[in-house]
Amino acid sequence: MQPNSLRLFRLLGIIEGTSLIVLLFIAMPLKYMADLPEVVTVVGSLHGFFFVLYILMIAFLTFKIRWAFKWVFSSVLVAFIPFGNYVLDYKLQRSYLR
């Protein structure tokens, strides 16, 4: 069984990863192709908020459940890679549900 904080982290990771995908693949094309820079302002602000929460949650988990360095490093790394959070979520689910 997963600790509640790990479940919350996984949910936050999916939200943060989805906001990155929306920013890169929807908002940015709308900015340059449809001349709608406001979309990037809104989505970028939301993504920034979720990114900060995600990083704070990584720090919290590091101390709360004594996360191994590989999880901390990979969690920070995947925040910058589109679809990376989905891969991390899959690996976390496999690792902690055994």
Helices and strands as residue ranges (DSSP letters): H 4-22, I 23-27, H 28-33, H 37-64, H 69-78, H 84-96
